[in-house]
Structures are given as structure tokens and as C-alpha cells.
Amino acid sequence: MLETLRKAFKIKDIRNRIFYTFLMLVVIRLGSQLPLPGVKGEVIAEWFASQGADGLNFFNAITGGSFEQMSVFALNITPYITSSIIMQLLTIAIPKLEEMQKDGEDGRKKIAEITRYVTVALALIQSIAMAIGFGRSGYLDKFDALHVVMMVTCLTAGSAVLMWIGERITEKGVGNGISIVLTINIISRIPEDLMTLYNQFIKNAPNVGNAIIAGLVILAVILVTVVFVIILQDGERKIPVQYSKKIQGRKQVGGQSSHIPLKVNTAGVIPIIFAQSILQFPVVIATIMGKGNGNGIGSKILHAMSQSYWCDPEQPIYSIGLVVYIILIIAFAYFYTSITFNPLEIANNMKRQGGFIPGIRPGKPTSDYLAKILNYIVFIGAVGLTIVAVIPIFFNGIFNANVSFGGTSIIIIVGVIIETLKQIESQMLVRYYKGFLND
């Protein structure tokens, strides 16, 4: 990693891209500190602290604390992420969008443009809901049309600006713009969370021995989780592919060997985000509207859907929500993989190009073989994702460690860092090839 960065800084173009990305990240963190006009920031911070982790900690983590501080970037990049997921699903459901996606660069640009419009629409809807909810709860200086419009405008504009910054990082920076914006937000919360763990388990420990043990346990859990995520992200099954030899003119071409890389974690972090969104959305809405704090059946259902009540030895009944969460992760892993990887299409493309898997007949047998292997791999990846997601929840429930980062955050951070380094290496390789050709 360090060697890659050291070599990258020796190439002027890549060095400029890294500096450009760094400046954009500085702009993001500055914008995350700008208070939203017309909002009682201190009152909202007190309200947020009183809510604990009821569905808001993860949302606050991916916004880099902007939501808790109620800055102009409070919505952050979440509308764009939601919009991208919606467009991916619609691409499978709507033939015109699927055709557009296969229409080369022009088609992808059109889909990107539609994604931007959907992002603004989602940001508008979310900001209106927040403005009305906070206004009715007395968190605005004045609950009138002017203050609502001002809050909606600022929140929508802030989300649009972050989307623009993400695209600029992709174009002029090191790539992975939206992912990098999301990652820097999560990383910005880690020092505060580590300080919370320090104060809770080390500083307030009854003696030095317990403090040392607590520190080692915290460090071990974080390191094991990170190493496990790295293995999960890099793990893949290579399916060998052999291409038939052909006669073109007087020459014999083809006959080369290749492989199809099937990643163990095919769906990435998407299944966890899907599962969390389904469970947390009602909790977040109820929290903003001031509901769900009673002892009725509705409140108990909301508690079961909230991660802050899972793995609590004093209230084990609420851990039913954890079981539902695990089932959703596995189900969405299969669902998302099925819409992003089509074994039949891969098999047909191989057949047209004269390729085949040794020992497997081309066509449907190849498709069935790929589907069978993929089902095994997806299950292993889903189980790995579940382990990573549940480890922090378990420790939070048993030891009441109220932190915002968890398995999802670590998967995002590690995955984006690995992918960004790979992109930097590929850019360096392109520069070396260009230099070789120029010579």
C-alpha cells in the first residue's frame, strides 16, 4: 500500500489527481461543519444524544456526523446511493433501461443523468419530511413556510453538491468518487467512537489490569474484523475457460486459456445496506416524529427492529430482529447477485467466442454449472458478510458499547481503499505503457 502511494507520487499526473482528491475531501469536511440556517442545532444535538443508537447512529456515521450537527450536508450522499440502487433494480425490470445500459458509453451517460435527477428528487422528498418533522417538534427557529423552504433548499443543494464533488473526484481525481465521499465520512467518525470506547472501558476501568485487557480485546476485535474483511473482499473462485483454435487465412488463431473470476463477496456491502434500510427506515421515521417511546406493541416492534436492543441479555426477545436481519442479508445477497450476474448470458457469450469450460459442454450445461458454483460462493460470501455485520452488534449489545461504526463501516472502508489502490496502480501501469510507446 505504502509502496504504491510512494510510486504514485513520483508521477506528476497521478500526484495531481491525489492532491485534487484531497482538496475535495477538505471541502466536504468543511461543508459538514456549516450549520443549517433556521435550525436549533444545539437542541437537535441534545435530542440526538437522547435517542441513543435507535436507528440513527449508522445514518449519522455515513453522513460524517453532518446529521447530528444538522449541517448543510446533513443528507449527505445517501440520496445518491439510494438512487443508484433504485436505478440498478429498474435496469433489470425495465427493458428500455436495460437496452440503454448495453448501448455503450452514450447509454451509460443517459442512465447517469437519470440517476442525478432521481437523486435530487429523493433529496427533496427527504428534506421536506425532515423540515416538517423537525418543525412540528419545535426544532426550527420558526415553523413557517419561509423556514421550511430554506431548510429544504439547503439540504437538497447540499446533497447535490456532494454528488457533484463525487463525480469530479471520479473524473479528475483517483476515481471511485462517491465511494470515497462515503468513506471519508465514516472515517471522520472513528476517532470519536474510539474515544468513546476508551472512556467507557479503559479510562473508567476499576484497575490497570482490567484496562489493559479491555484495550487488547478492543484492538483484537477491530484487527480480526479488518483482516476478515480483507480476505472476504479479495477472495474469488477462478473458473478456467479454454478457447478453441480457429483458422483465419493461413494462420491459426485462438487456443488461449483464460478464467472467469467469481468473487466470494459478489454483492459487496449492498445486502447489508438493503437489510439495514428495511429495518431502520420505520425506526428513523418514528424517531423523527417523536413516536415509538411507549410500551405498546408498536413500540416493541420498533425496538425489535433497532440494533441498539439486539443481543441485550436483559431483553433477549428483541434479538428476534437480529434473526430477521441475518435472513435479509442472505436473501439480498442472492437477490443482488442474481440481477448483476447472469450465468446464461455469460455462457452464451463464451459459446459465441468459441470458449468452453474444460469438462463442461457449451450452452445450458455451462450456464447450469456456473449457477451451481455461484450459489455456493454467494452463500459463503453471505455468511461472511453476516459474521462481519453481527460481531460489532454482539459486542454493542453485551457490553453496551454505543459506537456508530461497525461491520458495515469496516467493509466500506476496506473495500474502497483496496479498490482505490487498484485504480491508482492501473493508472500507473497506463502511464508506464505510454512512456514505453513514446520511447
C-alpha positions as CSV (number, residue, x, y, z in Angstrom):
1,M,0.0,0.0,0.0
2,L,2.7,2.5,1.1
3,E,4.9,1.4,-1.8
4,T,2.0,2.0,-4.3
5,L,1.5,5.5,-2.9
6,R,5.2,6.3,-3.0
7,K,5.5,5.3,-6.6
8,A,2.3,7.2,-7.4
9,F,3.7,10.5,-6.1
10,K,6.6,10.2,-8.5
11,I,4.2,10.5,-11.5
12,K,3.0,14.1,-11.9
13,D,-0.4,13.4,-13.3
14,I,-1.3,10.9,-10.6
15,R,0.2,13.2,-7.9
16,N,-2.1,16.0,-9.2
17,R,-5.1,13.6,-9.0
18,I,-4.3,12.7,-5.4
19,F,-4.0,16.4,-4.4
20,Y,-7.2,17.2,-6.2
21,T,-9.0,14.4,-4.3
22,F,-7.5,15.6,-1.0
23,L,-8.8,19.2,-1.7
24,M,-12.2,17.9,-2.5
25,L,-12.2,15.9,0.8
26,V,-11.3,19.1,2.7
27,V,-14.2,20.9,1.1
28,I,-16.5,18.1,2.2
29,R,-15.3,18.2,5.8
30,L,-15.7,22.0,5.9
31,G,-19.2,21.8,4.5
32,S,-20.1,19.2,7.1
33,Q,-19.4,21.9,9.8
34,L,-21.5,24.6,8.2
35,P,-24.7,24.9,10.3
36,L,-28.1,24.8,8.6
37,P,-29.8,28.2,8.9
38,G,-33.0,28.4,10.8
39,V,-32.4,25.2,12.8
40,K,-31.8,24.9,16.5
41,G,-28.5,22.9,16.2
42,E,-27.9,22.5,20.0
43,V,-31.5,21.3,20.6
44,I,-31.2,18.7,17.8
45,A,-27.8,17.6,19.2
46,E,-29.4,17.1,22.6
47,W,-32.3,15.2,21.0
48,F,-29.9,13.0,19.0
49,A,-27.9,12.2,22.1
50,S,-31.1,11.2,24.0
51,Q,-32.1,8.8,21.2
52,G,-29.0,6.6,21.7
53,A,-28.4,4.3,18.7
54,D,-32.1,3.9,17.7
55,G,-31.7,3.7,14.0
56,L,-29.7,6.9,13.7
57,N,-26.1,6.0,14.6
58,F,-25.4,4.3,11.2
59,F,-27.1,7.1,9.3
60,N,-25.0,9.6,11.3
61,A,-21.9,7.6,10.6
62,I,-22.3,7.6,6.8
63,T,-23.0,11.3,6.8
64,G,-19.8,12.0,8.8
65,G,-21.7,13.5,11.7
66,S,-23.4,16.1,9.5
67,F,-26.8,14.8,10.5
68,E,-26.1,15.1,14.2
69,Q,-24.7,18.6,13.7
70,M,-27.5,19.4,11.2
71,S,-25.2,21.0,8.7
72,V,-25.9,21.8,5.1
73,F,-24.6,18.3,4.2
74,A,-27.0,16.6,6.7
75,L,-28.5,14.4,3.9
76,N,-25.0,13.8,2.5
77,I,-24.6,11.3,-0.2
78,T,-27.4,8.9,0.9
79,P,-29.9,10.1,-1.7
80,Y,-27.4,9.3,-4.5
81,I,-26.7,5.8,-3.0
82,T,-30.5,5.1,-2.8
83,S,-30.9,6.5,-6.4
84,S,-28.1,4.2,-7.7
85,I,-29.7,1.2,-6.1
86,I,-33.1,2.0,-7.5
87,M,-31.7,2.5,-11.0
88,Q,-29.9,-0.8,-10.8
89,L,-33.1,-2.6,-9.9
90,L,-35.1,-0.7,-12.6
91,T,-32.5,-1.6,-15.2
92,I,-33.4,-5.2,-14.7
93,A,-37.2,-4.6,-14.6
94,I,-37.5,-2.1,-17.5
95,P,-36.3,-3.4,-20.9
96,K,-35.7,0.2,-22.2
97,L,-33.2,0.9,-19.4
98,E,-31.5,-2.4,-19.9
99,E,-31.1,-1.7,-23.5
100,M,-29.8,1.8,-22.7
101,Q,-27.2,0.2,-20.3
102,K,-26.0,-2.1,-23.1
103,D,-25.7,0.9,-25.5
104,G,-22.1,1.6,-24.7
105,E,-20.9,4.9,-23.3
106,D,-23.8,7.0,-24.5
107,G,-26.3,4.7,-22.8
108,R,-24.4,4.8,-19.5
109,K,-24.3,8.6,-19.7
110,K,-28.1,8.7,-20.1
111,I,-28.5,6.4,-17.1
112,A,-26.1,8.6,-15.0
113,E,-28.2,11.6,-16.0
114,I,-31.4,9.9,-14.9
115,T,-29.7,8.9,-11.6
116,R,-28.9,12.5,-10.9
117,Y,-32.5,13.6,-11.4
118,V,-33.7,10.8,-9.1
119,T,-31.1,11.8,-6.5
120,V,-32.4,15.4,-6.5
121,A,-36.0,14.1,-6.2
122,L,-35.2,11.8,-3.3
123,A,-33.2,14.6,-1.6
124,L,-36.2,16.9,-2.0
125,I,-38.6,14.3,-0.5
126,Q,-36.3,13.5,2.4
127,S,-35.6,17.2,3.2
128,I,-39.3,18.1,3.1
129,A,-40.0,15.2,5.6
130,M,-37.2,16.3,7.9
131,A,-38.3,20.0,7.7
132,I,-41.9,19.2,8.6
133,G,-41.0,16.7,11.3
134,F,-38.4,19.0,13.0
135,G,-40.7,21.9,12.6
136,R,-43.6,20.2,14.4
137,S,-41.2,19.1,17.1
138,G,-40.1,22.7,17.7
139,Y,-36.5,22.3,16.4
140,L,-36.7,25.2,13.9
141,D,-36.4,28.8,14.9
142,K,-39.9,29.3,13.4
143,F,-42.2,26.8,11.8
144,D,-43.4,28.7,8.8
145,A,-43.2,28.4,5.1
146,L,-40.1,30.5,4.8
147,H,-38.0,28.4,7.2
148,V,-39.3,25.2,5.7
149,V,-38.4,26.3,2.2
150,M,-35.0,27.5,3.4
151,M,-34.2,24.2,5.1
152,V,-35.4,22.1,2.1
153,T,-33.4,24.2,-0.3
154,C,-30.2,24.0,1.7
155,L,-30.5,20.2,2.3
156,T,-31.3,19.4,-1.3
157,A,-28.5,21.7,-2.6
158,G,-26.0,20.2,-0.1
159,S,-26.8,16.7,-1.3
160,A,-26.5,17.8,-5.0
161,V,-23.1,19.5,-4.3
162,L,-21.8,16.3,-2.7
163,M,-23.0,14.3,-5.7
164,W,-21.1,16.8,-8.0
165,I,-18.0,16.5,-5.9
166,G,-18.1,12.7,-6.1
167,E,-18.4,12.8,-9.8
168,R,-15.5,15.3,-10.1
169,I,-13.3,13.0,-8.0
170,T,-14.1,10.2,-10.3
171,E,-13.3,12.3,-13.4
172,K,-10.3,14.4,-12.2
173,G,-9.2,12.5,-9.0
174,V,-8.2,9.0,-8.2
175,G,-11.7,7.5,-9.1
176,N,-14.4,5.9,-7.0
177,G,-15.7,9.4,-6.2
178,I,-19.0,8.6,-4.5
179,S,-17.4,5.7,-2.6
180,I,-14.6,7.9,-1.4
181,V,-17.0,10.6,-0.2
182,L,-18.9,7.9,1.8
183,T,-15.6,6.5,3.2
184,I,-14.2,9.8,4.4
185,N,-17.5,10.5,6.2
186,I,-17.2,7.1,8.0
187,I,-13.5,7.6,8.8
188,S,-14.2,11.1,10.3
189,R,-16.4,9.4,13.0
190,I,-13.9,6.7,14.0
191,P,-11.7,8.9,16.3
192,E,-14.8,10.0,18.3
193,D,-16.0,6.4,18.5
194,L,-12.6,5.2,19.7
195,M,-12.6,7.9,22.3
196,T,-16.0,6.7,23.5
197,L,-14.6,3.1,23.8
198,Y,-11.6,4.4,25.7
199,N,-13.6,6.4,28.2
200,Q,-16.1,3.6,28.7
201,F,-13.8,0.5,29.0
202,I,-10.3,1.8,29.6
203,K,-10.3,5.1,31.4
204,N,-13.2,4.0,33.8
205,A,-11.8,0.5,34.4
206,P,-11.6,-0.5,38.1
207,N,-7.9,-1.2,37.8
208,V,-5.0,-1.2,35.4
209,G,-5.2,-4.9,34.6
210,N,-8.8,-4.6,33.5
211,A,-8.0,-1.6,31.4
212,I,-5.2,-3.4,29.6
213,I,-7.4,-6.4,29.0
214,A,-10.2,-4.2,27.7
215,G,-7.8,-2.4,25.4
216,L,-6.4,-5.6,24.0
217,V,-9.9,-7.0,23.4
218,I,-11.0,-3.9,21.6
219,L,-7.8,-3.9,19.4
220,A,-8.2,-7.6,18.7
221,V,-11.8,-7.3,17.6
222,I,-11.0,-4.5,15.3
223,L,-7.9,-6.2,13.8
224,V,-9.7,-9.5,13.3
225,T,-12.7,-7.9,11.7
226,V,-10.4,-5.9,9.3
227,V,-8.4,-8.9,8.3
228,F,-11.5,-11.0,7.8
229,V,-13.0,-8.3,5.6
230,I,-9.8,-8.1,3.5
231,I,-9.9,-11.9,3.0
232,L,-13.6,-11.7,2.1
233,Q,-13.1,-8.8,-0.3
234,D,-10.2,-10.4,-2.1
235,G,-11.5,-14.0,-2.1
236,E,-12.6,-15.3,-5.5
237,R,-13.1,-18.6,-7.4
238,K,-11.5,-18.7,-10.8
239,I,-13.4,-20.8,-13.4
240,P,-11.0,-21.9,-16.2
241,V,-12.0,-21.1,-19.7
242,Q,-10.4,-22.6,-22.9
243,Y,-10.9,-21.1,-26.3
244,S,-10.9,-23.2,-29.5
245,K,-8.3,-22.8,-32.2
246,K,-9.6,-21.3,-35.5
247,I,-8.0,-21.0,-38.9
248,Q,-8.1,-17.5,-40.3
249,G,-6.4,-17.4,-43.8
250,R,-3.1,-19.2,-43.4
251,K,-2.9,-18.6,-39.7
252,Q,-4.1,-20.5,-36.7
253,V,-5.6,-18.2,-34.0
254,G,-7.1,-18.8,-30.6
255,G,-6.4,-21.6,-28.3
256,Q,-5.6,-19.4,-25.4
257,S,-6.7,-20.0,-21.8
258,S,-8.5,-17.6,-19.5
259,H,-10.7,-17.7,-16.5
260,I,-13.9,-16.2,-15.1
261,P,-13.3,-14.6,-11.7
262,L,-16.2,-15.2,-9.3
263,K,-15.8,-13.0,-6.2
264,V,-16.8,-14.6,-2.9
265,N,-18.4,-11.4,-1.8
266,T,-20.1,-10.8,-5.2
267,A,-22.7,-8.3,-3.9
268,G,-20.3,-6.3,-1.7
269,V,-21.9,-4.3,1.1
270,I,-25.2,-3.9,-0.7
271,P,-27.1,-6.7,1.1
272,I,-26.2,-5.2,4.5
273,I,-27.3,-1.7,3.3
274,F,-30.6,-3.2,1.9
275,A,-31.3,-5.1,5.1
276,Q,-30.5,-2.1,7.4
277,S,-32.6,0.2,5.2
278,I,-35.7,-2.0,5.5
279,L,-35.3,-2.4,9.3
280,Q,-34.1,1.1,10.1
281,F,-36.4,3.2,7.9
282,P,-39.5,2.8,10.2
283,V,-37.4,3.4,13.3
284,V,-35.9,6.6,11.9
285,I,-39.3,7.9,10.8
286,A,-40.8,7.1,14.2
287,T,-37.8,8.7,16.0
288,I,-38.1,11.9,13.9
289,M,-41.8,12.1,14.5
290,G,-41.4,11.5,18.3
291,K,-43.1,8.1,18.3
292,G,-42.1,4.7,19.5
293,N,-41.2,5.6,23.1
294,G,-44.2,3.9,24.7
295,N,-44.8,0.4,26.0
296,G,-47.3,-0.6,23.3
297,I,-47.0,-3.4,20.7
298,G,-45.9,-0.8,18.1
299,S,-43.0,0.4,20.3
300,K,-41.9,-3.2,21.0
301,I,-41.9,-3.9,17.2
302,L,-39.8,-0.8,16.6
303,H,-37.4,-1.8,19.4
304,A,-37.0,-5.3,17.8
305,M,-36.1,-3.5,14.5
306,S,-33.5,-1.3,16.2
307,Q,-29.9,-2.6,16.5
308,S,-29.5,-1.0,19.9
309,Y,-31.8,-3.6,21.5
310,W,-30.2,-6.6,19.9
311,C,-28.0,-9.1,21.9
312,D,-29.2,-7.5,25.2
313,P,-29.1,-10.2,27.9
314,E,-31.8,-8.4,29.9
315,Q,-34.2,-8.2,26.9
316,P,-33.5,-11.2,24.7
317,I,-36.9,-11.1,23.0
318,Y,-35.8,-8.1,20.9
319,S,-33.0,-10.2,19.3
320,I,-35.7,-11.6,17.1
321,G,-34.9,-8.6,15.0
322,L,-31.3,-9.8,14.6
323,V,-32.6,-13.1,13.2
324,V,-34.7,-11.2,10.7
325,Y,-31.6,-9.1,9.9
326,I,-29.5,-12.1,9.2
327,I,-32.2,-13.7,6.9
328,L,-32.5,-10.4,5.0
329,I,-28.7,-10.2,4.4
330,I,-28.5,-13.7,3.0
331,A,-31.7,-13.2,0.9
332,F,-30.5,-9.9,-0.5
333,A,-27.0,-11.4,-1.3
334,Y,-28.7,-13.9,-3.6
335,F,-31.1,-11.4,-5.0
336,Y,-28.5,-8.7,-5.8
337,T,-26.1,-11.3,-7.3
338,S,-28.9,-12.7,-9.5
339,I,-29.5,-9.2,-11.1
340,T,-25.9,-8.4,-11.6
341,F,-24.5,-11.7,-12.8
342,N,-26.4,-13.7,-15.4
343,P,-24.9,-17.2,-15.9
344,L,-26.9,-17.8,-19.1
345,E,-25.6,-14.6,-20.7
346,I,-22.0,-15.5,-19.8
347,A,-22.5,-19.0,-21.2
348,N,-23.9,-17.7,-24.5
349,N,-21.1,-15.1,-24.8
350,M,-18.5,-17.9,-24.3
351,K,-20.2,-20.1,-26.9
352,R,-20.2,-17.3,-29.5
353,Q,-16.5,-16.7,-28.9
354,G,-15.6,-20.4,-29.0
355,G,-14.9,-20.6,-25.3
356,F,-15.8,-23.5,-23.0
357,I,-15.1,-24.7,-19.5
358,P,-13.0,-27.9,-19.6
359,G,-15.2,-30.9,-19.0
360,I,-18.5,-28.9,-19.4
361,R,-20.4,-28.7,-22.7
362,P,-21.1,-25.2,-24.0
363,G,-24.6,-23.7,-23.7
364,K,-27.1,-24.6,-21.0
365,P,-24.7,-27.1,-19.2
366,T,-22.2,-24.3,-18.8
367,S,-25.0,-22.0,-17.5
368,D,-26.1,-24.6,-15.0
369,Y,-22.5,-25.2,-13.9
370,L,-21.9,-21.5,-13.3
371,A,-25.2,-21.1,-11.5
372,K,-24.3,-24.1,-9.2
373,I,-20.9,-22.7,-8.4
374,L,-22.3,-19.2,-7.9
375,N,-24.9,-20.4,-5.4
376,Y,-22.1,-22.0,-3.3
377,I,-19.9,-18.9,-3.5
378,V,-22.8,-16.5,-2.7
379,F,-23.7,-18.5,0.4
380,I,-20.1,-18.4,1.7
381,G,-20.0,-14.6,1.0
382,A,-23.4,-14.0,2.6
383,V,-22.2,-15.9,5.7
384,G,-19.0,-13.9,5.8
385,L,-21.0,-10.7,5.5
386,T,-23.3,-11.8,8.3
387,I,-20.3,-12.5,10.6
388,V,-18.8,-9.1,10.0
389,A,-22.1,-7.4,10.5
390,V,-23.0,-9.3,13.7
391,I,-19.7,-9.1,15.5
392,P,-20.0,-5.3,16.4
393,I,-23.7,-5.7,17.2
394,F,-22.9,-8.6,19.6
395,F,-20.3,-6.5,21.5
396,N,-22.5,-3.4,21.5
397,G,-25.4,-5.5,23.0
398,I,-23.3,-7.4,25.6
399,F,-21.1,-4.5,26.7
400,N,-23.3,-1.6,25.8
401,A,-20.6,0.0,23.6
402,N,-22.6,2.8,21.9
403,V,-20.5,3.5,18.8
404,S,-21.5,4.4,15.2
405,F,-19.1,2.4,13.2
406,G,-19.4,-1.4,12.8
407,G,-19.0,-4.2,10.4
408,T,-20.7,-2.3,7.6
409,S,-18.4,0.7,8.0
410,I,-15.3,-1.5,8.0
411,I,-16.5,-3.3,4.9
412,I,-17.0,0.0,3.1
413,I,-13.7,1.4,4.3
414,V,-11.6,-1.6,3.4
415,G,-13.3,-2.2,0.1
416,V,-13.0,1.4,-1.1
417,I,-9.3,1.6,0.0
418,I,-8.5,-1.7,-1.8
419,E,-10.4,-0.7,-5.0
420,T,-8.8,2.9,-5.0
421,L,-5.3,1.5,-4.7
422,K,-6.0,-0.9,-7.6
423,Q,-7.2,2.0,-9.7
424,I,-4.1,4.0,-8.8
425,E,-1.9,1.0,-9.8
426,S,-3.8,0.7,-13.1
427,Q,-3.3,4.4,-13.9
428,M,0.4,4.0,-13.1
429,L,0.5,1.0,-15.5
430,V,-1.1,3.1,-18.2
431,R,1.5,5.8,-17.7
432,Y,4.3,3.3,-17.9
433,Y,2.9,1.8,-21.2
434,K,2.6,5.3,-22.6
435,G,6.2,6.1,-21.7
436,F,7.4,2.9,-23.3
437,L,5.5,3.6,-26.5
438,N,6.7,7.2,-26.7
439,D,10.3,6.0,-26.3
